[in-house]
Amino acid sequence: MAAKSGAPNIVAFPGQRGAGQVCFERRELTRILDLYGRMVAAGEWRDYAMDFARDCATFAAFRRTADVPQMRLEKRPALHQKQGMWALFGEQGQVLKRGHELTNVLAPLERRLVKLVEV
């Protein structure tokens, strides 16, 4: 059934993930990939991976492709009202930072980048 405004209805393909999937917004992904690019230029990271699930979107950065991620950033909107939907994890899985704002959660990596560039 078509909408009155003349806009066509969009029908999802069978088996396609529904609207419940968590993903990064354009400005968030731009911010993350900007940091990733600067870390690549500094020689720290060489590869990345992204995973999108129903409850969580994850960005992981690797020193080498076959290694464990050097850092993992998770967005969990369900934790927005509690401890913040953003979490930064280290190489051994330890929580480095949690928060409500992406900029604040990425701050430890920004500080590390400044030290790398100064050396």
PyMOL commands that set and color helices and strands:
alter all, ss='L'
color gray80, all
select helices_A, chain A and resi 26-41+77-79+102-105+107-118
alter helices_A, ss='H'
color red, helices_A
select strands_A, chain A and resi 47-52+57-62+71-75+86-89+95-99
alter strands_A, ss='S'
color yellow, strands_A
deselect
rebuild
show_as cartoon
